[in-house]
Amino acid sequence: MLAERLNVSARLLSGGEQQMVVLAQALVSQPKYLLIDELSLGLAPVIVNQLIPVIRQVRRAAWECS
């Protein structure tokens, strides 16, 4: 979803787009723990529906690595 906005400064993105950037930053750092509060805040329902399977996949991958 953010690929088309790649050349836009994060501060100029919508609230939902900023939420996606924050989540992407968190996932890229490969944290040992990731606490997600209010995942759907500012995001369109269709985006939330796309994110949930991705987060589940990340969780499964983390369990397999530990």
CHARMM-style PDB file with segment names, atoms N, HN, CA, C and O in Angstrom:
ATOM      1  N   MET     1       0.813  -1.199   0.000  1.00  0.00      PROA
ATOM      2  CA  MET     1       0.000   0.000   0.000  1.00  0.00      PROA
ATOM      3  C   MET     1       0.857   1.264   0.000  1.00  0.00      PROA
ATOM      4  O   MET     1       0.475   2.276  -0.587  1.00  0.00      PROA
ATOM      5  N   LEU     2       1.987   1.206   0.641  1.00  0.00      PROA
ATOM      6  HN  LEU     2       2.298   0.384   1.118  1.00  0.00      PROA
ATOM      7  CA  LEU     2       2.824   2.406   0.743  1.00  0.00      PROA
ATOM      8  C   LEU     2       3.785   2.561  -0.436  1.00  0.00      PROA
ATOM      9  O   LEU     2       4.441   3.595  -0.560  1.00  0.00      PROA
ATOM     10  N   ALA     3       3.875   1.573  -1.281  1.00  0.00      PROA
ATOM     11  HN  ALA     3       3.342   0.733  -1.180  1.00  0.00      PROA
ATOM     12  CA  ALA     3       4.838   1.633  -2.392  1.00  0.00      PROA
ATOM     13  C   ALA     3       4.611   2.854  -3.273  1.00  0.00      PROA
ATOM     14  O   ALA     3       5.569   3.475  -3.735  1.00  0.00      PROA
ATOM     15  N   GLU     4       3.375   3.194  -3.502  1.00  0.00      PROA
ATOM     16  HN  GLU     4       2.598   2.690  -3.126  1.00  0.00      PROA
ATOM     17  CA  GLU     4       3.082   4.348  -4.359  1.00  0.00      PROA
ATOM     18  C   GLU     4       3.374   5.672  -3.661  1.00  0.00      PROA
ATOM     19  O   GLU     4       3.399   6.720  -4.306  1.00  0.00      PROA
ATOM     20  N   ARG     5       3.595   5.633  -2.344  1.00  0.00      PROA
ATOM     21  HN  ARG     5       3.574   4.781  -1.820  1.00  0.00      PROA
ATOM     22  CA  ARG     5       3.874   6.848  -1.567  1.00  0.00      PROA
ATOM     23  C   ARG     5       5.335   6.902  -1.113  1.00  0.00      PROA
ATOM     24  O   ARG     5       5.679   7.649  -0.197  1.00  0.00      PROA
ATOM     25  N   LEU     6       6.179   6.114  -1.752  1.00  0.00      PROA
ATOM     26  HN  LEU     6       5.899   5.508  -2.497  1.00  0.00      PROA
ATOM     27  CA  LEU     6       7.572   5.961  -1.338  1.00  0.00      PROA
ATOM     28  C   LEU     6       8.337   7.282  -1.294  1.00  0.00      PROA
ATOM     29  O   LEU     6       9.207   7.455  -0.441  1.00  0.00      PROA
ATOM     30  N   ASN     7       8.036   8.201  -2.183  1.00  0.00      PROA
ATOM     31  HN  ASN     7       7.330   8.060  -2.876  1.00  0.00      PROA
ATOM     32  CA  ASN     7       8.774   9.462  -2.258  1.00  0.00      PROA
ATOM     33  C   ASN     7       8.149  10.575  -1.429  1.00  0.00      PROA
ATOM     34  O   ASN     7       8.548  11.733  -1.551  1.00  0.00      PROA
ATOM     35  N   VAL     8       7.181  10.244  -0.596  1.00  0.00      PROA
ATOM     36  HN  VAL     8       6.857   9.303  -0.498  1.00  0.00      PROA
ATOM     37  CA  VAL     8       6.509  11.238   0.238  1.00  0.00      PROA
ATOM     38  C   VAL     8       7.067  11.142   1.654  1.00  0.00      PROA
ATOM     39  O   VAL     8       7.212  10.047   2.197  1.00  0.00      PROA
ATOM     40  N   SER     9       7.377  12.282   2.243  1.00  0.00      PROA
ATOM     41  HN  SER     9       7.260  13.172   1.802  1.00  0.00      PROA
ATOM     42  CA  SER     9       7.858  12.315   3.627  1.00  0.00      PROA
ATOM     43  C   SER     9       6.798  11.716   4.548  1.00  0.00      PROA
ATOM     44  O   SER     9       5.604  11.943   4.358  1.00  0.00      PROA
ATOM     45  N   ALA    10       7.240  10.953   5.543  1.00  0.00      PROA
ATOM     46  HN  ALA    10       8.211  10.769   5.697  1.00  0.00      PROA
ATOM     47  CA  ALA    10       6.305  10.283   6.454  1.00  0.00      PROA
ATOM     48  C   ALA    10       5.399  11.282   7.161  1.00  0.00      PROA
ATOM     49  O   ALA    10       4.247  10.962   7.457  1.00  0.00      PROA
ATOM     50  N   ARG    11       5.893  12.486   7.436  1.00  0.00      PROA
ATOM     51  HN  ARG    11       6.828  12.746   7.195  1.00  0.00      PROA
ATOM     52  CA  ARG    11       5.062  13.465   8.132  1.00  0.00      PROA
ATOM     53  C   ARG    11       3.917  13.978   7.269  1.00  0.00      PROA
ATOM     54  O   ARG    11       2.969  14.567   7.787  1.00  0.00      PROA
ATOM     55  N   LEU    12       3.996  13.762   5.969  1.00  0.00      PROA
ATOM     56  HN  LEU    12       4.767  13.284   5.549  1.00  0.00      PROA
ATOM     57  CA  LEU    12       2.938  14.194   5.061  1.00  0.00      PROA
ATOM     58  C   LEU    12       1.927  13.087   4.751  1.00  0.00      PROA
ATOM     59  O   LEU    12       0.943  13.318   4.048  1.00  0.00      PROA
ATOM     60  N   LEU    13       2.172  11.891   5.275  1.00  0.00      PROA
ATOM     61  HN  LEU    13       2.972  11.703   5.846  1.00  0.00      PROA
ATOM     62  CA  LEU    13       1.266  10.776   5.045  1.00  0.00      PROA
ATOM     63  C   LEU    13       0.036  10.910   5.941  1.00  0.00      PROA
ATOM     64  O   LEU    13       0.060  11.616   6.950  1.00  0.00      PROA
ATOM     65  N   SER    14      -1.022  10.230   5.560  1.00  0.00      PROA
ATOM     66  HN  SER    14      -1.042   9.657   4.741  1.00  0.00      PROA
ATOM     67  CA  SER    14      -2.223  10.207   6.399  1.00  0.00      PROA
ATOM     68  C   SER    14      -1.918   9.462   7.692  1.00  0.00      PROA
ATOM     69  O   SER    14      -0.893   8.790   7.807  1.00  0.00      PROA
ATOM     70  N   GLY    15      -2.807   9.586   8.652  1.00  0.00      PROA
ATOM     71  HN  GLY    15      -3.640  10.132   8.559  1.00  0.00      PROA
ATOM     72  CA  GLY    15      -2.613   8.902   9.926  1.00  0.00      PROA
ATOM     73  C   GLY    15      -2.487   7.395   9.758  1.00  0.00      PROA
ATOM     74  O   GLY    15      -1.640   6.763  10.388  1.00  0.00      PROA
ATOM     75  N   GLY    16      -3.330   6.825   8.911  1.00  0.00      PROA
ATOM     76  HN  GLY    16      -4.019   7.338   8.399  1.00  0.00      PROA
ATOM     77  CA  GLY    16      -3.276   5.391   8.662  1.00  0.00      PROA
ATOM     78  C   GLY    16      -1.976   4.981   7.999  1.00  0.00      PROA
ATOM     79  O   GLY    16      -1.394   3.950   8.335  1.00  0.00      PROA
ATOM     80  N   GLU    17      -1.523   5.794   7.055  1.00  0.00      PROA
ATOM     81  HN  GLU    17      -1.995   6.632   6.781  1.00  0.00      PROA
ATOM     82  CA  GLU    17      -0.252   5.499   6.384  1.00  0.00      PROA
ATOM     83  C   GLU    17       0.907   5.607   7.371  1.00  0.00      PROA
ATOM     84  O   GLU    17       1.851   4.819   7.307  1.00  0.00      PROA
ATOM     85  N   GLN    18       0.842   6.566   8.274  1.00  0.00      PROA
ATOM     86  HN  GLN    18       0.076   7.206   8.326  1.00  0.00      PROA
ATOM     87  CA  GLN    18       1.878   6.693   9.291  1.00  0.00      PROA
ATOM     88  C   GLN    18       1.887   5.475  10.213  1.00  0.00      PROA
ATOM     89  O   GLN    18       2.951   5.010  10.622  1.00  0.00      PROA
ATOM     90  N   GLN    19       0.708   4.964  10.536  1.00  0.00      PROA
ATOM     91  HN  GLN    19      -0.156   5.342  10.204  1.00  0.00      PROA
ATOM     92  CA  GLN    19       0.622   3.750  11.347  1.00  0.00      PROA
ATOM     93  C   GLN    19       1.323   2.585  10.639  1.00  0.00      PROA
ATOM     94  O   GLN    19       2.042   1.810  11.270  1.00  0.00      PROA
ATOM     95  N   MET    20       1.106   2.469   9.328  1.00  0.00      PROA
ATOM     96  HN  MET    20       0.522   3.098   8.816  1.00  0.00      PROA
ATOM     97  CA  MET    20       1.740   1.394   8.568  1.00  0.00      PROA
ATOM     98  C   MET    20       3.262   1.549   8.570  1.00  0.00      PROA
ATOM     99  O   MET    20       3.986   0.558   8.663  1.00  0.00      PROA
ATOM    100  N   VAL    21       3.748   2.791   8.467  1.00  0.00      PROA
ATOM    101  HN  VAL    21       3.160   3.596   8.391  1.00  0.00      PROA
ATOM    102  CA  VAL    21       5.190   3.043   8.500  1.00  0.00      PROA
ATOM    103  C   VAL    21       5.771   2.619   9.847  1.00  0.00      PROA
ATOM    104  O   VAL    21       6.820   1.978   9.904  1.00  0.00      PROA
ATOM    105  N   VAL    22       5.088   2.979  10.924  1.00  0.00      PROA
ATOM    106  HN  VAL    22       4.236   3.500  10.879  1.00  0.00      PROA
ATOM    107  CA  VAL    22       5.565   2.618  12.266  1.00  0.00      PROA
ATOM    108  C   VAL    22       5.624   1.103  12.424  1.00  0.00      PROA
ATOM    109  O   VAL    22       6.602   0.574  12.952  1.00  0.00      PROA
ATOM    110  N   LEU    23       4.596   0.406  11.977  1.00  0.00      PROA
ATOM    111  HN  LEU    23       3.801   0.836  11.548  1.00  0.00      PROA
ATOM    112  CA  LEU    23       4.587  -1.052  12.076  1.00  0.00      PROA
ATOM    113  C   LEU    23       5.696  -1.660  11.228  1.00  0.00      PROA
ATOM    114  O   LEU    23       6.358  -2.605  11.657  1.00  0.00      PROA
ATOM    115  N   ALA    24       5.902  -1.130  10.038  1.00  0.00      PROA
ATOM    116  HN  ALA    24       5.364  -0.363   9.690  1.00  0.00      PROA
ATOM    117  CA  ALA    24       6.979  -1.626   9.171  1.00  0.00      PROA
ATOM    118  C   ALA    24       8.338  -1.408   9.819  1.00  0.00      PROA
ATOM    119  O   ALA    24       9.195  -2.290   9.773  1.00  0.00      PROA
ATOM    120  N   GLN    25       8.543  -0.237  10.423  1.00  0.00      PROA
ATOM    121  HN  GLN    25       7.847   0.480  10.460  1.00  0.00      PROA
ATOM    122  CA  GLN    25       9.810   0.027  11.103  1.00  0.00      PROA
ATOM    123  C   GLN    25      10.035  -0.971  12.230  1.00  0.00      PROA
ATOM    124  O   GLN    25      11.148  -1.461  12.426  1.00  0.00      PROA
ATOM    125  N   ALA    26       8.993  -1.262  12.955  1.00  0.00      PROA
ATOM    126  HN  ALA    26       8.089  -0.865  12.796  1.00  0.00      PROA
ATOM    127  CA  ALA    26       9.119  -2.213  14.062  1.00  0.00      PROA
ATOM    128  C   ALA    26       9.467  -3.605  13.547  1.00  0.00      PROA
ATOM    129  O   ALA    26      10.316  -4.281  14.128  1.00  0.00      PROA
ATOM    130  N   LEU    27       8.836  -4.036  12.485  1.00  0.00      PROA
ATOM    131  HN  LEU    27       8.147  -3.486  12.013  1.00  0.00      PROA
ATOM    132  CA  LEU    27       9.079  -5.383  11.958  1.00  0.00      PROA
ATOM    133  C   LEU    27      10.461  -5.512  11.320  1.00  0.00      PROA
ATOM    134  O   LEU    27      11.084  -6.570  11.410  1.00  0.00      PROA
ATOM    135  N   VAL    28      10.942  -4.461  10.684  1.00  0.00      PROA
ATOM    136  HN  VAL    28      10.435  -3.602  10.610  1.00  0.00      PROA
ATOM    137  CA  VAL    28      12.246  -4.503  10.028  1.00  0.00      PROA
ATOM    138  C   VAL    28      13.366  -4.695  11.050  1.00  0.00      PROA
ATOM    139  O   VAL    28      14.387  -5.312  10.749  1.00  0.00      PROA
ATOM    140  N   SER    29      13.170  -4.169  12.248  1.00  0.00      PROA
ATOM    141  HN  SER    29      12.340  -3.668  12.492  1.00  0.00      PROA
ATOM    142  CA  SER    29      14.214  -4.285  13.264  1.00  0.00      PROA
ATOM    143  C   SER    29      14.270  -5.675  13.900  1.00  0.00      PROA
ATOM    144  O   SER    29      15.128  -5.934  14.743  1.00  0.00      PROA
ATOM    145  N   GLN    30      13.364  -6.568  13.502  1.00  0.00      PROA
ATOM    146  HN  GLN    30      12.667  -6.357  12.816  1.00  0.00      PROA
ATOM    147  CA  GLN    30      13.302  -7.938  13.997  1.00  0.00      PROA
ATOM    148  C   GLN    30      13.374  -7.994  15.529  1.00  0.00      PROA
ATOM    149  O   GLN    30      14.286  -8.602  16.089  1.00  0.00      PROA
ATOM    150  N   PRO    31      12.414  -7.360  16.195  1.00  0.00      PROA
ATOM    151  CA  PRO    31      12.452  -7.335  17.658  1.00  0.00      PROA
ATOM    152  C   PRO    31      12.166  -8.705  18.261  1.00  0.00      PROA
ATOM    153  O   PRO    31      11.516  -9.548  17.644  1.00  0.00      PROA
ATOM    154  N   LYS    32      12.658  -8.905  19.459  1.00  0.00      PROA
ATOM    155  HN  LYS    32      13.186  -8.220  19.960  1.00  0.00      PROA
ATOM    156  CA  LYS    32      12.375 -10.152  20.174  1.00  0.00      PROA
ATOM    157  C   LYS    32      10.909 -10.149  20.603  1.00  0.00      PROA
ATOM    158  O   LYS    32      10.244 -11.184  20.568  1.00  0.00      PROA
ATOM    159  N   TYR    33      10.419  -9.000  21.002  1.00  0.00      PROA
ATOM    160  HN  TYR    33      10.960  -8.159  21.031  1.00  0.00      PROA
ATOM    161  CA  TYR    33       9.022  -8.835  21.402  1.00  0.00      PROA
ATOM    162  C   TYR    33       8.443  -7.650  20.653  1.00  0.00      PROA
ATOM    163  O   TYR    33       9.142  -6.675  20.379  1.00  0.00      PROA
ATOM    164  N   LEU    34       7.176  -7.739  20.327  1.00  0.00      PROA
ATOM    165  HN  LEU    34       6.609  -8.532  20.550  1.00  0.00      PROA
ATOM    166  CA  LEU    34       6.491  -6.633  19.663  1.00  0.00      PROA
ATOM    167  C   LEU    34       5.107  -6.502  20.282  1.00  0.00      PROA
ATOM    168  O   LEU    34       4.268  -7.393  20.153  1.00  0.00      PROA
ATOM    169  N   LEU    35       4.885  -5.390  20.950  1.00  0.00      PROA
ATOM    170  HN  LEU    35       5.567  -4.667  21.055  1.00  0.00      PROA
ATOM    171  CA  LEU    35       3.601  -5.116  21.567  1.00  0.00      PROA
ATOM    172  C   LEU    35       2.833  -4.177  20.643  1.00  0.00      PROA
ATOM    173  O   LEU    35       3.281  -3.065  20.362  1.00  0.00      PROA
ATOM    174  N   ILE    36       1.693  -4.626  20.183  1.00  0.00      PROA
ATOM    175  HN  ILE    36       1.330  -5.529  20.412  1.00  0.00      PROA
ATOM    176  CA  ILE    36       0.887  -3.821  19.261  1.00  0.00      PROA
ATOM    177  C   ILE    36      -0.387  -3.409  19.991  1.00  0.00      PROA
ATOM    178  O   ILE    36      -1.184  -4.255  20.396  1.00  0.00      PROA
ATOM    179  N   ASP    37      -0.567  -2.113  20.151  1.00  0.00      PROA
ATOM    180  HN  ASP    37       0.081  -1.426  19.822  1.00  0.00      PROA
ATOM    181  CA  ASP    37      -1.740  -1.574  20.814  1.00  0.00      PROA
ATOM    182  C   ASP    37      -2.569  -0.808  19.786  1.00  0.00      PROA
ATOM    183  O   ASP    37      -2.047   0.053  19.078  1.00  0.00      PROA
ATOM    184  N   GLU    38      -3.825  -1.115  19.709  1.00  0.00      PROA
ATOM    185  HN  GLU    38      -4.249  -1.814  20.284  1.00  0.00      PROA
ATOM    186  CA  GLU    38      -4.755  -0.431  18.804  1.00  0.00      PROA
ATOM    187  C   GLU    38      -4.280  -0.498  17.346  1.00  0.00      PROA
ATOM    188  O   GLU    38      -4.099   0.526  16.688  1.00  0.00      PROA
ATOM    189  N   LEU    39      -4.089  -1.686  16.879  1.00  0.00      PROA
ATOM    190  HN  LEU    39      -4.236  -2.518  17.414  1.00  0.00      PROA
ATOM    191  CA  LEU    39      -3.626  -1.906  15.505  1.00  0.00      PROA
ATOM    192  C   LEU    39      -4.495  -1.196  14.483  1.00  0.00      PROA
ATOM    193  O   LEU    39      -3.988  -0.668  13.494  1.00  0.00      PROA
ATOM    194  N   SER    40      -5.776  -1.181  14.711  1.00  0.00      PROA
ATOM    195  HN  SER    40      -6.188  -1.611  15.514  1.00  0.00      PROA
ATOM    196  CA  SER    40      -6.690  -0.638  13.703  1.00  0.00      PROA
ATOM    197  C   SER    40      -6.837   0.878  13.764  1.00  0.00      PROA
ATOM    198  O   SER    40      -7.535   1.453  12.929  1.00  0.00      PROA
ATOM    199  N   LEU    41      -6.204   1.540  14.723  1.00  0.00      PROA
ATOM    200  HN  LEU    41      -5.637   1.073  15.402  1.00  0.00      PROA
ATOM    201  CA  LEU    41      -6.340   2.983  14.872  1.00  0.00      PROA
ATOM    202  C   LEU    41      -5.878   3.710  13.614  1.00  0.00      PROA
ATOM    203  O   LEU    41      -4.703   3.646  13.254  1.00  0.00      PROA
ATOM    204  N   GLY    42      -6.775   4.384  12.964  1.00  0.00      PROA
ATOM    205  HN  GLY    42      -7.729   4.436  13.257  1.00  0.00      PROA
ATOM    206  CA  GLY    42      -6.443   5.177  11.780  1.00  0.00      PROA
ATOM    207  C   GLY    42      -6.324   4.389  10.497  1.00  0.00      PROA
ATOM    208  O   GLY    42      -6.027   4.964   9.450  1.00  0.00      PROA
ATOM    209  N   LEU    43      -6.546   3.096  10.549  1.00  0.00      PROA
ATOM    210  HN  LEU    43      -6.787   2.629  11.400  1.00  0.00      PROA
ATOM    211  CA  LEU    43      -6.411   2.273   9.354  1.00  0.00      PROA
ATOM    212  C   LEU    43      -7.779   1.899   8.799  1.00  0.00      PROA
ATOM    213  O   LEU    43      -8.728   1.675   9.551  1.00  0.00      PROA
ATOM    214  N   ALA    44      -7.865   1.836   7.500  1.00  0.00      PROA
ATOM    215  HN  ALA    44      -7.094   2.018   6.889  1.00  0.00      PROA
ATOM    216  CA  ALA    44      -9.088   1.382   6.852  1.00  0.00      PROA
ATOM    217  C   ALA    44      -9.296  -0.096   7.166  1.00  0.00      PROA
ATOM    218  O   ALA    44      -8.325  -0.844   7.275  1.00  0.00      PROA
ATOM    219  N   PRO    45     -10.537  -0.523   7.312  1.00  0.00      PROA
ATOM    220  CA  PRO    45     -10.804  -1.939   7.614  1.00  0.00      PROA
ATOM    221  C   PRO    45     -10.130  -2.907   6.648  1.00  0.00      PROA
ATOM    222  O   PRO    45      -9.671  -3.972   7.061  1.00  0.00      PROA
ATOM    223  N   VAL    46     -10.065  -2.555   5.382  1.00  0.00      PROA
ATOM    224  HN  VAL    46     -10.438  -1.690   5.046  1.00  0.00      PROA
ATOM    225  CA  VAL    46      -9.439  -3.448   4.406  1.00  0.00      PROA
ATOM    226  C   VAL    46      -7.949  -3.628   4.716  1.00  0.00      PROA
ATOM    227  O   VAL    46      -7.406  -4.715   4.521  1.00  0.00      PROA
ATOM    228  N   ILE    47      -7.294  -2.584   5.191  1.00  0.00      PROA
ATOM    229  HN  ILE    47      -7.735  -1.701   5.350  1.00  0.00      PROA
ATOM    230  CA  ILE    47      -5.874  -2.668   5.546  1.00  0.00      PROA
ATOM    231  C   ILE    47      -5.696  -3.534   6.792  1.00  0.00      PROA
ATOM    232  O   ILE    47      -4.779  -4.352   6.863  1.00  0.00      PROA
ATOM    233  N   VAL    48      -6.577  -3.347   7.771  1.00  0.00      PROA
ATOM    234  HN  VAL    48      -7.322  -2.682   7.714  1.00  0.00      PROA
ATOM    235  CA  VAL    48      -6.507  -4.160   8.993  1.00  0.00      PROA
ATOM    236  C   VAL    48      -6.663  -5.632   8.631  1.00  0.00      PROA
ATOM    237  O   VAL    48      -5.943  -6.485   9.151  1.00  0.00      PROA
ATOM    238  N   ASN    49      -7.601  -5.924   7.745  1.00  0.00      PROA
ATOM    239  HN  ASN    49      -8.186  -5.232   7.323  1.00  0.00      PROA
ATOM    240  CA  ASN    49      -7.814  -7.318   7.321  1.00  0.00      PROA
ATOM    241  C   ASN    49      -6.596  -7.888   6.611  1.00  0.00      PROA
ATOM    242  O   ASN    49      -6.379  -9.099   6.648  1.00  0.00      PROA
ATOM    243  N   GLN    50      -5.800  -7.047   5.966  1.00  0.00      PROA
ATOM    244  HN  GLN    50      -5.977  -6.063   5.936  1.00  0.00      PROA
ATOM    245  CA  GLN    50      -4.581  -7.506   5.310  1.00  0.00      PROA
ATOM    246  C   GLN    50      -3.438  -7.659   6.315  1.00  0.00      PROA
ATOM    247  O   GLN    50      -2.581  -8.529   6.156  1.00  0.00      PROA
ATOM    248  N   LEU    51      -3.428  -6.814   7.348  1.00  0.00      PROA
ATOM    249  HN  LEU    51      -4.124  -6.108   7.477  1.00  0.00      PROA
ATOM    250  CA  LEU    51      -2.346  -6.836   8.325  1.00  0.00      PROA
ATOM    251  C   LEU    51      -2.419  -8.024   9.280  1.00  0.00      PROA
ATOM    252  O   LEU    51      -1.389  -8.582   9.659  1.00  0.00      PROA
ATOM    253  N   ILE    52      -3.607  -8.403   9.659  1.00  0.00      PROA
ATOM    254  HN  ILE    52      -4.444  -7.950   9.351  1.00  0.00      PROA
ATOM    255  CA  ILE    52      -3.757  -9.470  10.651  1.00  0.00      PROA
ATOM    256  C   ILE    52      -3.076 -10.765  10.210  1.00  0.00      PROA
ATOM    257  O   ILE    52      -2.344 -11.353  11.007  1.00  0.00      PROA
ATOM    258  N   PRO    53      -3.281 -11.235   8.980  1.00  0.00      PROA
ATOM    259  CA  PRO    53      -2.557 -12.455   8.571  1.00  0.00      PROA
ATOM    260  C   PRO    53      -1.036 -12.265   8.552  1.00  0.00      PROA
ATOM    261  O   PRO    53      -0.294 -13.202   8.849  1.00  0.00      PROA
ATOM    262  N   VAL    54      -0.577 -11.083   8.213  1.00  0.00      PROA
ATOM    263  HN  VAL    54      -1.180 -10.322   7.972  1.00  0.00      PROA
ATOM    264  CA  VAL    54       0.863 -10.822   8.198  1.00  0.00      PROA
ATOM    265  C   VAL    54       1.426 -10.900   9.610  1.00  0.00      PROA
ATOM    266  O   VAL    54       2.490 -11.479   9.828  1.00  0.00      PROA
ATOM    267  N   ILE    55       0.718 -10.320  10.559  1.00  0.00      PROA
ATOM    268  HN  ILE    55      -0.146  -9.849  10.382  1.00  0.00      PROA
ATOM    269  CA  ILE    55       1.177 -10.360  11.950  1.00  0.00      PROA
ATOM    270  C   ILE    55       1.162 -11.789  12.470  1.00  0.00      PROA
ATOM    271  O   ILE    55       2.073 -12.196  13.190  1.00  0.00      PROA
ATOM    272  N   ARG    56       0.148 -12.544  12.115  1.00  0.00      PROA
ATOM    273  HN  ARG    56      -0.592 -12.213  11.530  1.00  0.00      PROA
ATOM    274  CA  ARG    56       0.115 -13.962  12.516  1.00  0.00      PROA
ATOM    275  C   ARG    56       1.297 -14.719  11.923  1.00  0.00      PROA
ATOM    276  O   ARG    56       1.902 -15.557  12.592  1.00  0.00      PROA
ATOM    277  N   GLN    57       1.622 -14.427  10.677  1.00  0.00      PROA
ATOM    278  HN  GLN    57       1.131 -13.746  10.133  1.00  0.00      PROA
ATOM    279  CA  GLN    57       2.746 -15.088  10.020  1.00  0.00      PROA
ATOM    280  C   GLN    57       4.062 -14.725  10.714  1.00  0.00      PROA
ATOM    281  O   GLN    57       4.919 -15.586  10.912  1.00  0.00      PROA
ATOM    282  N   VAL    58       4.217 -13.474  11.075  1.00  0.00      PROA
ATOM    283  HN  VAL    58       3.521 -12.774  10.913  1.00  0.00      PROA
ATOM    284  CA  VAL    58       5.422 -13.041  11.796  1.00  0.00      PROA
ATOM    285  C   VAL    58       5.511 -13.759  13.140  1.00  0.00      PROA
ATOM    286  O   VAL    58       6.586 -14.195  13.551  1.00  0.00      PROA
ATOM    287  N   ARG    59       4.372 -13.876  13.819  1.00  0.00      PROA
ATOM    288  HN  ARG    59       3.498 -13.521  13.486  1.00  0.00      PROA
ATOM    289  CA  ARG    59       4.349 -14.564  15.112  1.00  0.00      PROA
ATOM    290  C   ARG    59       4.756 -16.027  14.953  1.00  0.00      PROA
ATOM    291  O   ARG    59       5.556 -16.538  15.736  1.00  0.00      PROA
ATOM    292  N   ARG    60       4.200 -16.710  13.927  1.00  0.00      PROA
ATOM    293  HN  ARG    60       3.550 -16.295  13.291  1.00  0.00      PROA
ATOM    294  CA  ARG    60       4.556 -18.112  13.701  1.00  0.00      PROA
ATOM    295  C   ARG    60       6.042 -18.250  13.399  1.00  0.00      PROA
ATOM    296  O   ARG    60       6.704 -19.152  13.912  1.00  0.00      PROA
ATOM    297  N   ALA    61       6.562 -17.360  12.570  1.00  0.00      PROA
ATOM    298  HN  ALA    61       6.024 -16.627  12.153  1.00  0.00      PROA
ATOM    299  CA  ALA    61       7.973 -17.421  12.216  1.00  0.00      PROA
ATOM    300  C   ALA    61       8.850 -17.214  13.455  1.00  0.00      PROA
ATOM    301  O   ALA    61       9.889 -17.858  13.602  1.00  0.00      PROA
ATOM    302  N   ALA    62       8.425 -16.321  14.332  1.00  0.00      PROA
ATOM    303  HN  ALA    62       7.581 -15.798  14.212  1.00  0.00      PROA
ATOM    304  CA  ALA    62       9.186 -16.071  15.555  1.00  0.00      PROA
ATOM    305  C   ALA    62       9.186 -17.305  16.454  1.00  0.00      PROA
ATOM    306  O   ALA    62      10.207 -17.636  17.056  1.00  0.00      PROA
ATOM    307  N   TRP    63       8.053 -17.980  16.545  1.00  0.00      PROA
ATOM    308  HN  TRP    63       7.224 -17.711  16.056  1.00  0.00      PROA
ATOM    309  CA  TRP    63       7.968 -19.195  17.368  1.00  0.00      PROA
ATOM    310  C   TRP    63       8.840 -20.295  16.810  1.00  0.00      PROA
ATOM    311  O   TRP    63       9.441 -21.052  17.572  1.00  0.00      PROA
ATOM    312  N   GLU    64       8.921 -20.401  15.492  1.00  0.00      PROA
ATOM    313  HN  GLU    64       8.433 -19.786  14.873  1.00  0.00      PROA
ATOM    314  CA  GLU    64       9.731 -21.441  14.860  1.00  0.00      PROA
ATOM    315  C   GLU    64      11.226 -21.187  15.082  1.00  0.00      PROA
ATOM    316  O   GLU    64      12.018 -22.127  15.145  1.00  0.00      PROA
ATOM    317  N   CYS    65      11.601 -19.921  15.198  1.00  0.00      PROA
ATOM    318  HN  CYS    65      10.957 -19.157  15.147  1.00  0.00      PROA
ATOM    319  CA  CYS    65      13.010 -19.572  15.388  1.00  0.00      PROA
ATOM    320  C   CYS    65      13.469 -19.726  16.830  1.00  0.00      PROA
ATOM    321  O   CYS    65      14.664 -19.841  17.099  1.00  0.00      PROA
ATOM    322  N   SER    66      12.507 -19.727  17.764  1.00  0.00      PROA
ATOM    323  HN  SER    66      11.536 -19.633  17.546  1.00  0.00      PROA
ATOM    324  CA  SER    66      12.912 -19.785  19.180  1.00  0.00      PROA
ATOM    325  C   SER    66      12.979 -21.195  19.695  1.00  0.00      PROA
ATOM    326  OT1 SER    66      13.304 -21.411  20.863  1.00  0.00      PROA
TER     327      SER     66
END
